Amino acid sequence: MNNSDKNKKTNINSKITWTATAMCFLVAVIIIISGYVFMLVTDPNYGFRDFVDSVVGNLIGVLAGFCVFDILYNKLTQDAYARETSQQIAKTLMGDPETMDAFSEEDKKAFLKSTLVSMLRDDDAVDLLTTNMGKYFDGAKSARIRKAFDYIITIEDKLTPAYETYDFPGLKENRYFLLDEEFKFTVKYLSGNDANFSGDYVCLGFAYDKRSLDSGLLEDGKDADFSKCIFNEDLVVTPEAIKYINSIPNDEVTAVINDLFVPTLWVDGDGGREEDLVEVERKQNGLIFKFKLEYDKTRMEHDVRIYFKMPRLWDHIFEVTLVDPTKNPHIKLKYKSDMDVTMYSYLNKEDQSNAGAFVKRADLYEISIKDEWVYPKSGALFHIRRKK
């Protein structure tokens, strides 16, 4: 009902009320006059003073009850009107972001918390949700989501011929399997651009130790090198292999890494060329691959695709970790029949993380959660061994 219809309805109700009141007053006058005439006829001693005393006494009794009813009625109708008005205001705020923009950030957060309280009725649950959402309201760096996540891992039981060409340590002893990884995601920054996508280089990190890997994944500042990378992986090789990588001459290391790892990066469609890898920076705890790409660095959303191959020691854990809120994650791991692979999922989707969300077939694990958000820190572990 619009305002014009409401006004018309109010005017009609007002006219009906006044007409009813006038009729009641007229009936009351007729009854009073009739009563006075009747008393004069039946009792010659009945005077006007007696009539007035009787009418006034009766009116006082009636008016007392009427006043109490009127006060209660007004109170109830005013409370009902206040509740209806409050509900209309709340609906307007909830459905009109422009109206919400007129309020301060603290008022918006208070409104959000009140809404959660009314839905959950549990102080601990409300505190948990508001605390976790706070980092997305307050910090541009952590306000990041991935609207798509597609991770395809293929495990081969032999390294590529390039490793034999460079006589990679551990190859002859058959100590490695090969990880072939293709990773696609769409990343969106809710509060502005991120430094990892707005600098001169886009970097990928490969850490020798778990501490550096976790520091890079979580971007907690403990390791500035890996926290600047858009993707981090753990490079599990022998100590001899690390020494070999560090011994490659500076003017040859980029070409050697290109041959061994075949690293390829696309951002918003630009990339896919061997010459995009312009530098391999060797650190004590790993490698940083630096790519030079041409794309719009001012965008708040980027489509990313990463591809590479790398060696990995047998009988180790391979971890896939979601460190940002991610929608529709899809993880597929394919392996050979002579391998023994066990998956441990810790995607926080309760029953979906195990029974409902993944498929295990011969030589394949596949996790797919559709139309759902998965929150950090979630993922899956794969223990990869040779069959005995």
CORRA-V691557 format. One record per residue. N is the residue number from 1. RES is the residue in one small letter. SS is DSSP state (~ for helix, > for strand, _ for the rest). Layout:
n->{N N}
res->{RES RES}
ss->{SS SS}
This chain:
n->{1 2 3 4 5 6 7 8 9 10 11 12 13 14 15 16 17 18 19 20 21 22 23 24 25 26 27 28 29 30 31 32 33 34 35 36 37 38 39 40 41 42 43 44 45 46 47 48 49 50 51 52 53 54 55 56 57 58 59 60 61 62 63 64 65 66 67 68 69 70 71 72 73 74 75 76 77 78 79 80 81 82 83 84 85 86 87 88 89 90 91 92 93 94 95 96 97 98 99 100 101 102 103 104 105 106 107 108 109 110 111 112 113 114 115 116 117 118 119 120 121 122 123 124 125 126 127 128 129 130 131 132 133 134 135 136 137 138 139 140 141 142 143 144 145 146 147 148 149 150 151 152 153 154 155 156 157 158 159 160 161 162 163 164 165 166 167 168 169 170 171 172 173 174 175 176 177 178 179 180 181 182 183 184 185 186 187 188 189 190 191 192 193 194 195 196 197 198 199 200 201 202 203 204 205 206 207 208 209 210 211 212 213 214 215 216 217 218 219 220 221 222 223 224 225 226 227 228 229 230 231 232 233 234 235 236 237 238 239 240 241 242 243 244 245 246 247 248 249 250 251 252 253 254 255 256 257 258 259 260 261 262 263 264 265 266 267 268 269 270 271 272 273 274 275 276 277 278 279 280 281 282 283 284 285 286 287 288 289 290 291 292 293 294 295 296 297 298 299 300 301 302 303 304 305 306 307 308 309 310 311 312 313 314 315 316 317 318 319 320 321 322 323 324 325 326 327 328 329 330 331 332 333 334 335 336 337 338 339 340 341 342 343 344 345 346 347 348 349 350 351 352 353 354 355 356 357 358 359 360 361 362 363 364 365 366 367 368 369 370 371 372 373 374 375 376 377 378 379 380 381 382 383 384 385 386 387 388}
res->{m n n s d k n k k t n i n s k i t w t a t a m c f l v a v i i i i s g y v f m l v t d p n y g f r d f v d s v v g n l i g v l a g f c v f d i l y n k l t q d a y a r e t s q q i a k t l m g d p e t m d a f s e e d k k a f l k s t l v s m l r d d d a v d l l t t n m g k y f d g a k s a r i r k a f d y i i t i e d k l t p a y e t y d f p g l k e n r y f l l d e e f k f t v k y l s g n d a n f s g d y v c l g f a y d k r s l d s g l l e d g k d a d f s k c i f n e d l v v t p e a i k y i n s i p n d e v t a v i n d l f v p t l w v d g d g g r e e d l v e v e r k q n g l i f k f k l e y d k t r m e h d v r i y f k m p r l w d h i f e v t l v d p t k n p h i k l k y k s d m d v t m y s y l n k e d q s n a g a f v k r a d l y e i s i k d e w v y p k s g a l f h i r r k k}
ss->{_ _ ~ ~ ~ ~ ~ ~ ~ ~ ~ ~ ~ ~ ~ ~ ~ ~ ~ ~ ~ ~ ~ ~ ~ ~ ~ ~ ~ ~ ~ ~ ~ ~ ~ ~ ~ ~ ~ ~ ~ ~ _ _ _ _ _ ~ ~ ~ ~ ~ ~ ~ ~ ~ ~ ~ ~ ~ ~ ~ ~ ~ ~ ~ ~ ~ ~ ~ ~ ~ ~ ~ ~ ~ ~ ~ ~ ~ ~ ~ ~ ~ ~ ~ ~ ~ ~ ~ ~ ~ ~ ~ ~ _ ~ ~ ~ ~ _ _ _ _ ~ ~ ~ ~ ~ ~ ~ ~ ~ ~ ~ ~ ~ ~ ~ ~ _ _ ~ ~ ~ ~ ~ ~ ~ ~ ~ ~ ~ ~ ~ ~ ~ ~ _ _ _ _ _ > > > > > > > > > > > > > _ _ _ _ ~ ~ ~ ~ ~ _ _ _ _ _ _ _ _ _ _ > > > > > > > > > > > > > > _ _ _ _ _ ~ ~ ~ ~ _ _ _ > > > > > > _ _ ~ ~ ~ ~ ~ ~ ~ ~ ~ _ _ _ _ _ ~ ~ ~ ~ _ _ _ > > > > _ _ _ _ ~ ~ ~ ~ ~ ~ ~ ~ ~ _ _ _ _ _ ~ ~ ~ ~ ~ ~ ~ ~ ~ _ _ > > > > _ _ > > _ _ ~ ~ ~ > > > > > > > _ _ > > > > > > _ _ _ _ _ _ _ _ _ > > > > > > > > > > > > > _ _ > > > > > > > _ _ > > > _ > > > > > > _ _ _ _ > > > > > > > _ _ _ _ ~ ~ ~ ~ _ _ _ _ > > > > _ _ > > > > > _ _ _ _ > > _ _ _ > > > > > > > > > _ _}
